[in-house]
Amino acid sequence: MDVCVVGTGYVGLVTGTCLSYLGRNVICVDIDERKINMLLEGKSPIYEPGLDQLIQMGITRGNLRFSTNLADSVRASEIIFIAVGTPPQASGKADLSYVKAVAQAIGRSLDGERRRVVVNKSTVPIGSGNWVEMLVREGLNENPVYTEKLAKSSATQTSNTSNTSTSTQGGAGGSISRKLNGARPDQFFLVASNPEFLREGAAISDTFYPDRIVIGATDSYATERLRALYTPIIEQNFSVPPSAPRPAGLSAVPVVTTDLASAEMIKYAANAFLATKISFANEIANICERVGADIKEVVRGFGLDSRIGPKFLNAGVGWGGSCFGKDVSALIDIAREYGYEPALLKSAVDVNKKQRLIPVQKLQEVLKIIKGKTIGLLGLAFKPETDDLRDAPALEIARQLIEMGARVKAYDPIANEACKAQNPDLKLEYSDDIIALSEDCDALVIVTEWEEFQHLDLEKIGQEMNSRILIDGRNILSKAIVEAAGFTYRGIGR
């Protein structure tokens, strides 16, 4: 099966690479020549564990290619994924300009040699499936192959009409429909929705072993082709890649087939619920601090309830990344567009915003004066196993501390260079390791829960610091162990 993936960000690159591993012929397309050149050399432009190896494997096999030529890639493919970014605007609306440009370009590129399925993989507002279909049609109307077929069909229809005495009322409408079959847009393409549910840092495993595959379409042909595409994943009958072992007991993956709008809503609902769950845990954590309870114990107790579950209940400095904030804001905007005020979703966002400043408040409680103090941040990426800094809490904490007159140092196992490149005006001092970070610090703040930070040499770190103060923004350390090393410890909700 021939596949084109437009966009080589997290979703597009991981999806295309994993499909090539399953034996599909994949072309990944991007307008960024730098990224394509890196990929042609077998190097991933993003950090994702195990991705480089799979890319090199696909290139070696010859069924994973990279290109900047969208038109040729579309014509070489049967299934075309749109996986470009939909960043948030200031209003919260998703910016769909990239989706629009790609959809129209796909329409201009179709050759009518076979029926294509155009798949929305990008997270898009409800109703975007119909909108993308309209955009592809707009491009199709500028497509010389289509307009030529349309002209021939119209000429044939006119000739047949002039040679018959059939009234134009009655059977003529059906005749026209039959004669235009060869030039109907749905003979050139169909649109489907196939939302992604990938976690950065675990995207390969999430692709091969998803909780479910969601397919939204209005035509059974599109549904059948996507089912066929994903058959190895659905049936779990592929050989396991070294970097992503199959979970024990997994023998099949459920498929949810539905309409376009419902598929789009499933994606938003999933992310909104997870974001709300985190904000709920943080709300409870803030109450725990005031009444003398420990959020770690509280979560352990109520998370065992099978109706709730323990996942996404880790209190801390709040969620970040490219999905939660963007998708919840977009869903709020969609609701308001239809005259509904989603109070619960708005509260989830408000709680998350306030949560990011709690480490700063704790530093004030312990240090009293922030101005002139040196603060070390352990972690910059919004989560471990990625170098993604989009909406990362660490950046907001750093800016607040710098504005208050502090000297701010930072160390991240992966994201230092990305942070330097993306935030040249941020007056951060970057350290190469934890010990270098600790030198002359008046306090340390754990912002990202990297495995490395869960095993700190507290005695050695403390010797480098001006004062032994540690703010555990992710609750990953034992308060007793930290205090036994002579530190003042402050967690979240503890």
N, C-alpha and C positions, 0 to 999 in steps of 0.2 A: 504494500500500500504506500502511495506517494504522499508525503506530507510537507506543507510549507508552514513555517512558524514565523510570523512577522513580529519582531521585537526580541532582543536578546538580553532582557533584564532577568531577574530571578525566575519569574514564571515561564517566560518564553524559552530561555536557555535550558533550564532544568527539564521542562516538558519535552522539548525537541531532542535533547541528549538522551533522555530515558527512553523515548520512543524508538530512537535509533538502536539502543541496546536491545530492544525487543524485536529487532529485525525490520523495522519500517525504514523506508528511504526518506530521509529528512533533509530539508534545506532550511536553515535559519537565516533570516534576512534582517538587516538593520541598515539605517542610513549612516551610522557612525562608522566610518572607515577604520578608525583606530581600533575599535572593538573587533571588527571583522578580521583585521590583520592579526590581532592577538589570537583570535580563535583559530585562524588558519594555521597558526604555529602550535596549536594544541594547548593554549594558555587561556584560562578563564578570566574575564575581566572582573568577576565578582568572586568573593570568598565563599565557598560552600564546600564542606568536607566531602571528599570523594568525587567532586565534579570534574576536576582536571583529568583524572584517570579515565572516566567514562567518555569524555570528549576525545581524548587520544585514542581510545579504543574504537570509537565511531569513525574517526578519520582513517585509522589503519584499515578497518573493514571496508571503507569506501561508501558507507551508507549514511554518513553525516557530513553535510557540506555547509559552507557559509558563503553568503553573497550580499552585495549591496543592490543587486538587480531584482527589484520586486516583480516586474512584469514577467521575466523569464522564469522566475521561481514559481509564480502562480500558474503559469501555463504547464509547468512540469509536474503539477500536483493535483491530487483529487480532493484532499482535505486541507483547508487553509485556516490556520489559527490566527486571530488577531490578539496579540499579547503585548500591546504597547501600554505605556503608563497613562493613568488617569489621575494626575495629581490634584489636590484640593485647591480651589480658588479661595480668596479671602472670605467669601460668603459661605463657604462650606460646600458649594456645588462642585461636582467633579469636572475637571477640565477634559473635555472630550475632543479637543482639536486634533490629537494624534489619531484617535479612532476614526474620526471623520476623514482625515486625509488618506488613511490606509484603505478604508472601505471604498472610497471613490476610486482610488488607484486600482484596487482589485477589479472593480467593474470595468475599468478601461482596459484591463489586461486579459480578460477571459476570451477564449478562442472558440468556445462552443463545441470543441472536440469531445468533451465528456462533461457530465453534470458534476459541478463542484459543490461541496458543503463548506460554507464560510462560518467559522465558529468563533463566537465571542468568548475569549478566555480572560480578557481584561475584566476587572470589576467595573460594571457600568450601571447607571441608574435603571430603575424599572421602566420597561418600555423601549429600551435601547435595541432590542432585537428587531423590532419593527422599524426603528429609526435606521439601523445599519442596513436593513434590507432596502429601504428607500435610497440610502446613499450609494449602495452598490448599483442600484438601478440607474441612478444619476450618472455614475461612471459608465455604465453599460450603454446608455444613450449617446455617449461620446465615442463609443467603441466602433470602429469601422466594420469589424466582422459582424457585429450585431445589427448595425444599421443596414448593411448590405442584405443580410438575411431577411430583415424586416421589410425592406423594399421589394425583394423577390416574392415574399409571401403576400404582400399587398397587391402586387401586380397579378399574381396568380388568382387571388380572390376577386379582383376586378374583372379579369377575363372570364372567370366562371360565372360571375354575376351577370355579365352582359350576354352570356349564352344560355341563360335560363329564364323561364317565364315565372319563376317562383317569386311570390310577393316578398318585398323586403320586410314586411311584417309577418311573423310566423316563423318559417324555417331559416331565414337568412342569417339570424344571429348565431345559430348553431353552426352554420356553414362557415361563417367567418372564424369562429372559434377553432374549428377543425383545421382550416387552412393556415391559421397563424401558429399552429402548434410548434413548428420548427423555429419560430422566433419569439416564443414566450419567454420572459425572463426566468421563470422557474424551471425551464429546460436548460438554462445556463448555470443557475446556482440556487441553493437553498441556504437559509440562515438558521443556525442553531446556537444555543447557549450551553456552555460547559464550564461552569465556574471552578476555580481552583481553591484548594484548602491547604496550601503549603505553609509550613513553618520554616522560617529561615533558620539554617543550622541543621534542619532535619528534612530538607525539601526532597532529597532523593528517596528516602524511606517513605515519605508521605506520597510520593508519586507511585512507587511500586506497591505500596501496601496501604491504600487509603481506607478511611472508614466507610466511604461510599463514593460512587461516581454519579454525578448529577447531569442529566441530559435534558435540555429543554428544546422542543421543536414542534412545529405545526405539521410536519410532513413525515410519514413513516420512513421514507427513504433516508432522510438525514439521521434519524434515530438508529436505523439499522447499520448505516456506515460507521457511526461513532461506536456502536456496540462492537462491530467487527474490529475496529481500530484497537479497542481496549480489551479484546478477548483474552490475551495472555494475562492481563492484570485481573480481570474478572474471574478467570478460572485458576489463577495462580499456578500456571503450568510452565513458567519460564525458569531458566537457571538463575540462581541467586547471585547477584554481583557481590564481589568481595567487600565493598564498602557499606553494604546495606543488607544485613542478614534478615531473613524472613521471620516475623514474629511467630512464636510458638503457637500452633493450633490454627493458624490462618490457612484456610483452604479455598475460600471464595470471597469475593467482594460484592456487596449489594449494589444494584444499579437503580437509581431513581429516575424514571422517565416522566416528564411533565411538560407543561406548556412553557413558553419563553418567559413570561412574566414571573411565574412561580419559581423557575430556576434562578432567575436574577435575584428574587427576594430571598431565596434560601441562603445565598452567599452573604447578603447583608444581615439577615437574621442571625446567622451563625456568629459572625464577628461582633455584632452588637451584643449578643448574649454573653460571649466570652469577656468582652470589655466590661460589661456590667457586673459580671461575676468578680472580676478583679477589683473593681471600684467598691463593690459590696464588702469584700474582704478588708479593704483599706478603711472603709467607714467603720466597720466593727473594730479594727485595730485601734483606731483613734479613740473609740469609746473604751476599749480595754485599758489603754494607758491611764485614763482618768479614773477608772474604778479599781485598778490594781490587778487586772487579769492579764494573762499572757496569750497573745493571739496565736502563737504556735500550738498551745494546748487547746485553745478554743476551736481552731480549725481542725485539729486532729479529732476532736470530739464530734463536731457536727458534720465534718466531711465524710465520716463513715456511714452516714445516712445514704442509702442507695438511691434516694430521690435527689440527692445533692451531688455527692461525689467529691473527691479531694482536689481534682485538677482545677487550675486557674484560681486557687484561693490563697496564693502566697502574697501576704501583705508586703509592701515595700514602698518604693518611690514612684510607683505608677507604671502604666503601660506606655510604650512608644512604638516606633517602627512605622512602616509604610502603610499598614492596613487598618488597625483599629481606629485611630483618630480620623483618618480619611473616610473610612466606610461609615462610622457612626455619624459623623458630621453630614455626610451625603444622605444618609437615611433620614436624619432630622430634617434636612432641606426638602427631601421628597415628601415627607409627611406634611410639612407646612405648605408645600405647593398644592396639596389636596385638602387644605383647610383643617389639618389636625396638628395639635401641639403635643409632641411626644415627651412628656415631662420626665419619665423615667430615664430615657436616653440622655436628655439634657443634663440630668443630675449625675449620671455616670461620667459625663465629660467634665462637669464642674468639680466633682470629687477628685478626678485624676489631675486636673490642673493644680489644685491646692496641695495634693500629695507631694508634688515635686519640690515644694519649698520646705517641707518638713525637715530634711537634713540641715538646711540652713538655720531653721529655728532651734534645732537641737545643738548646733554649734554655738549659737548665741547663748543658750542656756548654760553651756559648760565654759566657754571662753569669755563670755560677757561682751568683749570687744572683738569684732572681726577685723577692723581696719588694722593693717600692718601685720596680720598673722599669715602664716603659710599653711595652706590646706592642700592635701594630696588626695586626688580622686583615683580610686581603683576601678577602672573601667570607663570606657567611652561609648562603645556600641550599645544599642538599645537592649540587646540581649546577648548571651554568649554564643559562640560558634558562628559569628558573622562579623563583618566589618561595616555593617549598615548603621549609619548615623541619623537616618531620617527620624525626626521627632524624638531624638534620644534625650532622656531626662538629664543625662550628664551635662549636656551642652547648656541647658537652662540653669542648672545648678551652678555651673562654672561662671556663666554670665552674671548671675545674681551676686556671687561672691566677689567677682572682680569689680562689679559696680559698687560694692560695699567697701572696697579698698583692700581686699585681700590679695596676696600672691597665690596663684593657683597652679599646682603641678598636676600632671596626669600620666597614667600608665595604662595601656590596654594591650593585651597580648597580640592583637591583630590590627586594631583600628587606628593606631597612632598616625600612620602615614596618610590614611584616608582623611582623618580629621585635619591634619595640616593642610592638605590640598583643598578641602572643601570649606574650611573656615580660616582663611589667611589672616583675617582681622581679629580673630579671637586670641587674646593675650594669654595663652596657655604655655607653660613650660613642660615639654614632653620628656619623660624618663624612659630608659631602656629596660628597666626591671623594677621590682618592688623595693629593693634596697635603695637604689638611686632615688626613687620617688620619696622614700621616707626621710632622707637627709634634710634636716632643719625644719621638718614639718611640725606644726603645733597640733595638728589633728589629721586623721585619715578618714575618708568616707568611702565605703564600699557601695558602688553604684550599679555594677554589672556582676551577676553571679557566676563568673568564670570559675571553673574547677580549681584553677591555680590559687584563687583567693580563699578557698575553703580550707587550705592547708598552709597558713601563714606561719613563718618562723617568728613568732611574736617577740621573743627575747632579742633576736638580732635586729628586728625592725625597731623595737623600742629604744635600743641603744643609739640609733641614728636620729631619733626625733627629739625635738625640744621639750615636748610633753606627751605623755602616753594617753592619747584620747582617740577612740575609735567609734565612728558612727556607722553602724551596720545597716545600710539602707535596703538590704535584701534578706536580713535575718538568717544568714547562712552560717554564722559562728555560734559557739556556745558561750553564753554570757559568763558562766562560771570559769571556763578556761581562759577567756580574755582577761577577766578581772584578776585571776590568779597570776597572770603575767604582769600585773601592776598597771593595767590600763583602766581608764574610765570608759565604760561601755554604755552605748545607747543604741537600742534597736528600734524597730517600728512596732508599736502596739505591745511592748513588753515591759 
